[in-house]
């Protein structure tokens, strides 16, 4: 649709149809071509919101997660991620063991960009 990734448009539309407010105000995909009162296309507005809400799958793999932290590995000085949980801290090596390699890489990239 208009140069957008159809999978992303589908996911945005699906989320809008499940939203309490938008399920009654978003009745057609054509709405995405319209502009809001600020002159911004709804598709652009919703895509930004959708991407901001998306967290990597790795978030769900860490039980009782409170927050992430960044630390330097004492042996090589590289930045690594750790997680504070209700049961204590876990470090990057342990986090890697909880998920697939691609899930971990996506999670680490997300955490390093957020913190």
Secondary structure, DSSP 8 states (H G I E B T S, - for coil): -TTS-HHHHHHHHHHHHHSTTHHHH---GGGGGSB-TTS-BHHHHHHHHHHHH---THHHHSTTEEEEEEEE-TTT--EEEEEEETTEEE-HHHHHTTS-HHHHHHHHHHHHHH-
